[in-house]
Amino acid sequence: MILRDKKFIRFILIFAAVFAFCYYGAQFITGITVPGGRYNPFIEKYLNFTAWLRTSLIYGSKLLLSLFGTQTYREGEYVLRATEGKGIRLVYGCLGFSVNSFWVAYIVATAGALSKKVWWFFGGLILIWLINVTRLSLVLMAHINGWDFPLGMTHHDWFNIITYICIFIMMYFFERNIKSKQVVPISGERDRKRTGN
């Protein structure tokens, strides 16, 4: 029975704890970097990773759009605007903390060599960032050209669908990579080790 599997229970507990820490921790940090309420100027100046992520997404989208001939500029802290006038505003919901938290929680909770997990950890976060940059670039292009997203879904829906598909593919290859490193000796090798021959 799956509920008696200690490894599975351990994975679920660690996954839930890390996901909650990352997801709600990001909300907490974001909340105290906004003036008013429990505002903390030290956190805003030195640990405001929400602003860092937003800035990287804006400049990443700016670069990608320039490669396709659309010139843009950053307006204030939140807006990426085309020189033609139309723009997009990157609010908290555009930053992808839920999918990033899911990936971080999965990697932390899964057994495996730390060196391997570090590569997958950062590789996954970079891939999610690239998907988000592509999404935001397409949103601005759609806004400029009057396009609608397919099937009546929003860009948030498409971002989540595509990102989770990519995450599950990464999980498959991560598990496969980890298991391929766990080599079990064949019976002849076991016997030689036991007898010392």
C-alpha positions in Angstrom: 0.0 0.0 0.0 1.4 3.4 -1.0 0.6 5.0 2.3 3.0 2.5 4.0 5.8 3.4 1.7 8.1 5.5 3.9 10.1 6.9 1.0 6.9 8.1 -0.7 5.6 9.7 2.6 8.9 11.4 3.1 8.8 12.7 -0.5 5.3 14.1 -0.1 6.1 15.8 3.3 9.3 17.4 2.0 7.7 18.4 -1.3 4.7 20.1 0.5 7.0 21.9 3.0 9.4 23.2 0.4 6.6 24.2 -2.0 4.8 26.1 0.8 8.0 27.8 1.9 8.9 28.9 -1.6 5.4 29.9 -2.7 4.2 31.7 0.5 7.7 32.9 1.3 7.8 34.7 -2.0 4.4 36.3 -1.3 5.7 37.4 2.2 8.9 38.9 0.9 7.0 40.7 -1.9 4.6 42.1 0.6 7.2 43.6 2.9 9.1 45.2 0.0 6.1 47.4 -0.9 6.0 50.7 1.1 3.2 50.7 3.7 2.1 48.1 6.2 5.0 45.9 7.2 7.4 47.5 4.8 11.1 46.6 5.3 13.6 48.8 3.5 16.5 46.4 4.1 14.7 43.6 2.4 13.6 45.8 -0.4 17.2 46.9 -1.0 19.1 43.7 -0.6 16.7 40.7 -0.9 14.0 41.9 -3.3 14.2 38.8 -5.6 10.7 39.6 -7.0 12.1 42.8 -8.5 15.2 41.0 -9.8 13.1 38.4 -11.5 10.7 41.0 -13.0 13.7 43.0 -14.3 15.3 39.9 -15.8 12.0 39.0 -17.5 11.5 42.5 -18.9 15.0 42.7 -20.3 14.8 39.1 -21.6 11.6 39.8 -23.4 13.0 43.1 -24.7 16.0 41.2 -26.2 13.8 38.4 -27.7 11.5 41.0 -29.3 14.4 43.0 -30.7 15.6 39.8 -32.5 12.2 39.8 -34.3 12.3 43.5 -35.2 10.1 44.8 -32.4 11.7 47.6 -30.4 10.7 48.1 -26.8 11.7 50.0 -23.7 11.2 49.6 -20.0 8.8 52.1 -18.5 9.0 52.4 -14.8 9.4 49.2 -12.8 6.6 47.1 -14.2 5.9 48.0 -17.8 7.5 46.8 -21.1 6.3 49.1 -23.9 6.8 48.9 -27.6 8.0 52.1 -29.3 4.7 52.2 -31.1 2.9 52.8 -27.8 1.3 49.5 -26.6 2.8 47.7 -23.6 2.3 45.0 -21.0 2.5 45.3 -17.2 4.3 42.6 -15.3 2.4 42.1 -12.0 3.2 39.4 -9.4 1.0 36.8 -11.2 3.2 37.1 -14.3 6.4 36.0 -12.6 5.8 32.3 -12.4 6.4 31.7 -8.7 4.0 28.8 -8.5 5.7 26.7 -11.3 9.2 27.7 -10.0 8.1 26.6 -6.5 6.8 23.3 -7.8 10.1 22.5 -9.6 12.2 23.5 -6.6 10.1 21.4 -4.2 10.4 18.4 -6.6 14.2 18.6 -6.9 14.7 19.1 -3.1 12.3 16.2 -2.2 13.7 13.7 -4.7 16.5 11.4 -3.7 19.7 11.7 -5.7 23.3 12.9 -5.7 23.6 16.6 -4.8 25.8 17.4 -7.8 23.2 16.0 -10.2 20.4 17.8 -8.4 22.1 21.1 -8.6 22.4 20.9 -12.4 18.7 19.9 -12.8 17.7 22.6 -10.2 19.2 25.4 -12.2 18.5 23.9 -15.6 14.8 23.7 -14.8 14.6 27.2 -13.4 16.3 28.6 -16.6 13.9 26.6 -18.8 10.9 28.0 -16.9 12.4 31.5 -17.2 12.8 31.1 -21.0 9.3 29.9 -21.4 8.0 32.9 -19.4 10.1 35.3 -21.5 8.6 33.7 -24.7 5.1 34.0 -23.2 5.5 37.7 -22.3 7.0 38.5 -25.7 4.0 36.8 -27.4 1.6 38.7 -25.1 3.0 42.0 -26.2 3.0 40.9 -29.9 -0.6 39.8 -29.6 -1.5 43.2 -28.0 0.2 45.1 -30.8 -1.3 43.0 -33.6 -4.7 42.3 -32.1 -4.2 38.5 -31.9 -6.2 36.2 -29.7 -4.7 33.2 -27.9 -5.9 29.9 -29.2 -9.0 28.0 -27.8 -10.2 31.0 -25.9 -7.6 30.5 -23.2 -5.6 33.3 -21.6 -1.8 33.5 -21.8 -1.7 32.5 -18.1 -3.5 29.2 -19.0 -1.1 28.5 -21.9 1.9 29.3 -19.8 0.8 26.9 -17.0 0.0 24.1 -19.5 3.2 24.4 -21.5 5.4 24.8 -18.4 3.9 21.9 -16.5 4.3 19.7 -19.6 8.0 20.7 -19.7 8.3 20.1 -16.0 6.9 16.5 -16.2 9.2 15.8 -19.1 12.1 17.0 -17.0 10.9 14.9 -14.1 10.9 11.8 -16.4 14.4 12.4 -17.6 15.6 13.3 -14.1 14.3 10.0 -12.7 15.7 8.1 -15.6 19.1 9.7 -15.1 19.1 9.0 -11.4 18.1 5.4 -11.8 20.7 4.8 -14.6 23.4 5.7 -12.1 22.3 3.1 -9.6 24.1 0.1 -11.1 23.4 -3.2 -9.4 26.2 -5.8 -9.9 25.2 -9.1 -11.6 25.2 -12.3 -9.6 28.7 -13.4 -10.7 30.2 -10.1 -9.5 28.3 -10.4 -6.1 29.7 -13.9 -5.7 33.3 -12.9 -6.4 32.9 -10.0 -3.9 31.6 -12.4 -1.2 34.4 -15.0 -1.8 37.1 -12.4 -2.3 38.1 -13.8 -5.7 
